[in-house]
Amino acid sequence: MKQIRLIVLLSLVTIVSFSHSQTPTAEAKITSPDLNLVLESMERVEQHNPARSRPYEVMRQYKAFRGDDKQPTSEITAQMSFTPPSRTTFKIIQASGNPRGEKIVRNLLEQETEPGTGGLNRDISRTNYEFVFLRQEKFGLIPEYVLHIVPKRKEKGLILGQIWVDAKTFRIRRIEGVPARSPSIWIKDIHITLQYAEVNEMWICVSLDAIATVRLLGRYTLAALYVGVRNPASAAPSP
């Protein structure tokens, strides 16, 4: 009888332990957020972004690499100027090395500053895109929603790919994908990654990486970093 009781007791302990071990697995499952609420919050935060209402200038430094070269074949410095509500212009301040790099940068900047078709903007919003929730990730300790974005129009400036949205602030931290329409007949198979951060209380793009195949010339990699943001009335760019 003692042996039987011992067997029964061990069986009960095993069953209880097994049921407890299954609980964390069930709790670990992440349910999809309400996509409409995420998009509403994301659009509302962007509408209140000071970068939409405050004039500013951004200085960017571009480096172009051909193939697997470790050293850039050309370096370009460009100044971007934003005037509310939606006017953006650029000018090349300095260029050195292979002129092909400057041409690639010029093509990308022309696409970035070209007004939207029919007066439409190019915001990451439901006006311009369809969205699908993919998964949740973490940027360090910061939870993020990863969404698939599909342009509603085949227009320059729109991107087919993914966005990473801060699950707490609903700011877009990263955009990655391919243009809905190529910026130039000379550029194909281009893949773009944009990183965003807060600068002078504005949420703006602070880095760009692009890999593209240039017709007749092969693969190029383009890397760009901002080197200063300022108000046009100020004397010097802020670090």
Contacts in CASP RR format, 6 or more apart in sequence:
PFRMAT RR
TARGET T0000
AUTHOR 0000-0000-0000
METHOD contacts of the structure
MODEL  1
MKQIRLIVLLSLVTIVSFSHSQTPTAEAKITSPDLNLVLESMERVEQHNP
ARSRPYEVMRQYKAFRGDDKQPTSEITAQMSFTPPSRTTFKIIQASGNPR
GEKIVRNLLEQETEPGTGGLNRDISRTNYEFVFLRQEKFGLIPEYVLHIV
PKRKEKGLILGQIWVDAKTFRIRRIEGVPARSPSIWIKDIHITLQYAEVN
EMWICVSLDAIATVRLLGRYTLAALYVGVRNPASAAPSP
30 136 0 8 1.000
32 133 0 8 1.000
33 133 0 8 1.000
33 136 0 8 1.000
33 145 0 8 1.000
33 167 0 8 1.000
35 131 0 8 1.000
35 132 0 8 1.000
35 133 0 8 1.000
35 147 0 8 1.000
38 133 0 8 1.000
38 145 0 8 1.000
38 147 0 8 1.000
38 165 0 8 1.000
38 170 0 8 1.000
39 125 0 8 1.000
39 126 0 8 1.000
39 131 0 8 1.000
41 170 0 8 1.000
42 124 0 8 1.000
42 125 0 8 1.000
42 165 0 8 1.000
42 170 0 8 1.000
42 171 0 8 1.000
42 172 0 8 1.000
43 123 0 8 1.000
43 125 0 8 1.000
43 126 0 8 1.000
44 170 0 8 1.000
45 169 0 8 1.000
45 170 0 8 1.000
45 171 0 8 1.000
46 52 0 8 1.000
46 123 0 8 1.000
46 124 0 8 1.000
46 125 0 8 1.000
46 171 0 8 1.000
46 172 0 8 1.000
46 203 0 8 1.000
49 202 0 8 1.000
49 203 0 8 1.000
50 201 0 8 1.000
50 202 0 8 1.000
51 82 0 8 1.000
51 202 0 8 1.000
51 203 0 8 1.000
51 204 0 8 1.000
52 84 0 8 1.000
52 85 0 8 1.000
53 84 0 8 1.000
53 85 0 8 1.000
54 84 0 8 1.000
54 202 0 8 1.000
54 231 0 8 1.000
55 81 0 8 1.000
55 82 0 8 1.000
55 83 0 8 1.000
55 84 0 8 1.000
55 231 0 8 1.000
55 232 0 8 1.000
56 81 0 8 1.000
56 82 0 8 1.000
56 200 0 8 1.000
56 202 0 8 1.000
56 229 0 8 1.000
56 230 0 8 1.000
56 231 0 8 1.000
56 232 0 8 1.000
57 79 0 8 1.000
57 80 0 8 1.000
57 81 0 8 1.000
57 82 0 8 1.000
57 229 0 8 1.000
57 230 0 8 1.000
57 231 0 8 1.000
57 232 0 8 1.000
57 237 0 8 1.000
58 79 0 8 1.000
58 80 0 8 1.000
58 82 0 8 1.000
58 204 0 8 1.000
58 226 0 8 1.000
58 228 0 8 1.000
58 229 0 8 1.000
59 77 0 8 1.000
59 78 0 8 1.000
59 79 0 8 1.000
59 80 0 8 1.000
59 93 0 8 1.000
59 226 0 8 1.000
59 227 0 8 1.000
59 228 0 8 1.000
59 229 0 8 1.000
59 237 0 8 1.000
60 77 0 8 1.000
60 78 0 8 1.000
60 79 0 8 1.000
60 80 0 8 1.000
60 208 0 8 1.000
60 224 0 8 1.000
60 225 0 8 1.000
60 226 0 8 1.000
60 227 0 8 1.000
61 75 0 8 1.000
61 76 0 8 1.000
61 77 0 8 1.000
61 224 0 8 1.000
61 225 0 8 1.000
61 227 0 8 1.000
62 75 0 8 1.000
62 76 0 8 1.000
62 77 0 8 1.000
62 78 0 8 1.000
62 101 0 8 1.000
62 105 0 8 1.000
62 222 0 8 1.000
62 223 0 8 1.000
62 224 0 8 1.000
63 72 0 8 1.000
63 74 0 8 1.000
63 75 0 8 1.000
63 222 0 8 1.000
63 223 0 8 1.000
63 224 0 8 1.000
64 72 0 8 1.000
64 73 0 8 1.000
64 74 0 8 1.000
64 75 0 8 1.000
64 76 0 8 1.000
64 98 0 8 1.000
64 100 0 8 1.000
64 101 0 8 1.000
64 104 0 8 1.000
64 105 0 8 1.000
64 220 0 8 1.000
64 221 0 8 1.000
64 222 0 8 1.000
65 71 0 8 1.000
65 72 0 8 1.000
65 73 0 8 1.000
65 220 0 8 1.000
65 221 0 8 1.000
65 222 0 8 1.000
65 223 0 8 1.000
66 73 0 8 1.000
66 98 0 8 1.000
66 217 0 8 1.000
66 218 0 8 1.000
66 219 0 8 1.000
66 220 0 8 1.000
67 218 0 8 1.000
67 219 0 8 1.000
67 220 0 8 1.000
67 221 0 8 1.000
73 97 0 8 1.000
73 98 0 8 1.000
73 100 0 8 1.000
73 101 0 8 1.000
74 95 0 8 1.000
74 96 0 8 1.000
74 97 0 8 1.000
74 98 0 8 1.000
74 99 0 8 1.000
74 100 0 8 1.000
74 101 0 8 1.000
74 102 0 8 1.000
75 94 0 8 1.000
75 95 0 8 1.000
75 96 0 8 1.000
75 97 0 8 1.000
76 92 0 8 1.000
76 94 0 8 1.000
76 95 0 8 1.000
76 96 0 8 1.000
76 101 0 8 1.000
76 102 0 8 1.000
76 105 0 8 1.000
77 92 0 8 1.000
77 93 0 8 1.000
77 94 0 8 1.000
77 95 0 8 1.000
77 227 0 8 1.000
78 90 0 8 1.000
78 91 0 8 1.000
78 92 0 8 1.000
78 93 0 8 1.000
78 105 0 8 1.000
78 109 0 8 1.000
79 90 0 8 1.000
79 91 0 8 1.000
79 93 0 8 1.000
80 88 0 8 1.000
80 89 0 8 1.000
80 90 0 8 1.000
80 109 0 8 1.000
80 112 0 8 1.000
80 113 0 8 1.000
81 88 0 8 1.000
81 89 0 8 1.000
81 90 0 8 1.000
81 232 0 8 1.000
82 88 0 8 1.000
83 89 0 8 1.000
86 115 0 8 1.000
86 121 0 8 1.000
88 112 0 8 1.000
88 113 0 8 1.000
89 113 0 8 1.000
90 109 0 8 1.000
90 112 0 8 1.000
90 113 0 8 1.000
92 102 0 8 1.000
92 105 0 8 1.000
92 106 0 8 1.000
95 101 0 8 1.000
95 102 0 8 1.000
100 214 0 8 1.000
100 217 0 8 1.000
100 220 0 8 1.000
101 220 0 8 1.000
101 222 0 8 1.000
103 186 0 8 1.000
104 187 0 8 1.000
104 212 0 8 1.000
104 214 0 8 1.000
104 220 0 8 1.000
104 222 0 8 1.000
105 222 0 8 1.000
107 183 0 8 1.000
107 184 0 8 1.000
107 186 0 8 1.000
107 187 0 8 1.000
108 183 0 8 1.000
108 210 0 8 1.000
108 222 0 8 1.000
110 183 0 8 1.000
111 156 0 8 1.000
111 157 0 8 1.000
111 179 0 8 1.000
111 183 0 8 1.000
112 157 0 8 1.000
114 156 0 8 1.000
114 157 0 8 1.000
116 122 0 8 1.000
116 155 0 8 1.000
116 157 0 8 1.000
117 153 0 8 1.000
117 155 0 8 1.000
120 127 0 8 1.000
120 128 0 8 1.000
120 153 0 8 1.000
121 127 0 8 1.000
121 128 0 8 1.000
122 128 0 8 1.000
122 155 0 8 1.000
122 157 0 8 1.000
122 158 0 8 1.000
124 149 0 8 1.000
124 163 0 8 1.000
124 172 0 8 1.000
124 175 0 8 1.000
127 152 0 8 1.000
128 151 0 8 1.000
128 152 0 8 1.000
128 153 0 8 1.000
128 158 0 8 1.000
129 149 0 8 1.000
129 150 0 8 1.000
129 151 0 8 1.000
129 152 0 8 1.000
129 158 0 8 1.000
130 149 0 8 1.000
130 150 0 8 1.000
130 152 0 8 1.000
131 147 0 8 1.000
131 148 0 8 1.000
131 149 0 8 1.000
131 150 0 8 1.000
132 147 0 8 1.000
132 148 0 8 1.000
132 150 0 8 1.000
133 145 0 8 1.000
133 146 0 8 1.000
133 147 0 8 1.000
133 148 0 8 1.000
134 146 0 8 1.000
134 147 0 8 1.000
134 148 0 8 1.000
134 162 0 8 1.000
135 146 0 8 1.000
136 143 0 8 1.000
136 144 0 8 1.000
136 145 0 8 1.000
136 146 0 8 1.000
136 167 0 8 1.000
137 143 0 8 1.000
137 144 0 8 1.000
137 146 0 8 1.000
137 164 0 8 1.000
138 144 0 8 1.000
139 164 0 8 1.000
139 166 0 8 1.000
139 173 0 8 1.000
142 166 0 8 1.000
142 167 0 8 1.000
142 168 0 8 1.000
143 166 0 8 1.000
143 167 0 8 1.000
143 168 0 8 1.000
144 164 0 8 1.000
144 165 0 8 1.000
144 166 0 8 1.000
144 167 0 8 1.000
144 173 0 8 1.000
145 164 0 8 1.000
145 165 0 8 1.000
145 167 0 8 1.000
146 162 0 8 1.000
146 163 0 8 1.000
146 164 0 8 1.000
146 165 0 8 1.000
147 162 0 8 1.000
147 163 0 8 1.000
147 165 0 8 1.000
148 161 0 8 1.000
148 162 0 8 1.000
149 159 0 8 1.000
149 160 0 8 1.000
149 161 0 8 1.000
149 162 0 8 1.000
149 163 0 8 1.000
150 160 0 8 1.000
150 161 0 8 1.000
151 158 0 8 1.000
151 159 0 8 1.000
151 160 0 8 1.000
151 180 0 8 1.000
153 180 0 8 1.000
154 180 0 8 1.000
154 181 0 8 1.000
155 180 0 8 1.000
155 181 0 8 1.000
156 179 0 8 1.000
156 180 0 8 1.000
156 181 0 8 1.000
156 183 0 8 1.000
157 179 0 8 1.000
157 180 0 8 1.000
157 181 0 8 1.000
158 179 0 8 1.000
158 180 0 8 1.000
158 181 0 8 1.000
159 175 0 8 1.000
159 177 0 8 1.000
159 178 0 8 1.000
159 179 0 8 1.000
159 180 0 8 1.000
159 192 0 8 1.000
160 177 0 8 1.000
160 178 0 8 1.000
160 179 0 8 1.000
160 180 0 8 1.000
161 175 0 8 1.000
161 176 0 8 1.000
161 177 0 8 1.000
161 178 0 8 1.000
162 175 0 8 1.000
162 176 0 8 1.000
162 177 0 8 1.000
163 172 0 8 1.000
163 174 0 8 1.000
163 175 0 8 1.000
163 176 0 8 1.000
164 172 0 8 1.000
164 173 0 8 1.000
164 174 0 8 1.000
164 175 0 8 1.000
165 171 0 8 1.000
165 172 0 8 1.000
165 173 0 8 1.000
166 172 0 8 1.000
166 173 0 8 1.000
171 196 0 8 1.000
171 203 0 8 1.000
172 196 0 8 1.000
173 195 0 8 1.000
173 196 0 8 1.000
173 197 0 8 1.000
174 193 0 8 1.000
174 194 0 8 1.000
174 195 0 8 1.000
174 196 0 8 1.000
175 192 0 8 1.000
175 193 0 8 1.000
175 194 0 8 1.000
175 196 0 8 1.000
176 191 0 8 1.000
176 192 0 8 1.000
176 193 0 8 1.000
176 194 0 8 1.000
177 191 0 8 1.000
177 192 0 8 1.000
177 193 0 8 1.000
178 189 0 8 1.000
178 190 0 8 1.000
178 191 0 8 1.000
178 192 0 8 1.000
179 190 0 8 1.000
179 192 0 8 1.000
182 188 0 8 1.000
182 190 0 8 1.000
183 190 0 8 1.000
185 215 0 8 1.000
186 214 0 8 1.000
186 215 0 8 1.000
187 212 0 8 1.000
187 213 0 8 1.000
187 214 0 8 1.000
187 215 0 8 1.000
188 212 0 8 1.000
188 213 0 8 1.000
188 214 0 8 1.000
188 215 0 8 1.000
189 212 0 8 1.000
189 213 0 8 1.000
190 210 0 8 1.000
190 211 0 8 1.000
190 212 0 8 1.000
190 213 0 8 1.000
191 210 0 8 1.000
191 211 0 8 1.000
191 212 0 8 1.000
192 208 0 8 1.000
192 209 0 8 1.000
192 210 0 8 1.000
193 208 0 8 1.000
193 209 0 8 1.000
193 210 0 8 1.000
194 205 0 8 1.000
194 207 0 8 1.000
194 208 0 8 1.000
195 205 0 8 1.000
195 206 0 8 1.000
195 207 0 8 1.000
195 208 0 8 1.000
196 203 0 8 1.000
196 204 0 8 1.000
196 205 0 8 1.000
196 206 0 8 1.000
197 203 0 8 1.000
197 204 0 8 1.000
197 206 0 8 1.000
199 206 0 8 1.000
199 226 0 8 1.000
199 228 0 8 1.000
199 229 0 8 1.000
199 238 0 8 1.000
200 229 0 8 1.000
200 238 0 8 1.000
202 229 0 8 1.000
204 226 0 8 1.000
204 229 0 8 1.000
205 226 0 8 1.000
206 225 0 8 1.000
206 226 0 8 1.000
207 223 0 8 1.000
207 224 0 8 1.000
207 225 0 8 1.000
207 226 0 8 1.000
208 222 0 8 1.000
208 223 0 8 1.000
208 224 0 8 1.000
209 221 0 8 1.000
209 222 0 8 1.000
209 223 0 8 1.000
209 224 0 8 1.000
210 221 0 8 1.000
210 222 0 8 1.000
211 219 0 8 1.000
211 220 0 8 1.000
211 221 0 8 1.000
211 222 0 8 1.000
212 219 0 8 1.000
212 220 0 8 1.000
212 222 0 8 1.000
213 219 0 8 1.000
213 220 0 8 1.000
214 220 0 8 1.000
227 237 0 8 1.000
228 237 0 8 1.000
228 238 0 8 1.000
228 239 0 8 1.000
229 237 0 8 1.000
229 238 0 8 1.000
230 236 0 8 1.000
230 237 0 8 1.000
230 238 0 8 1.000
END
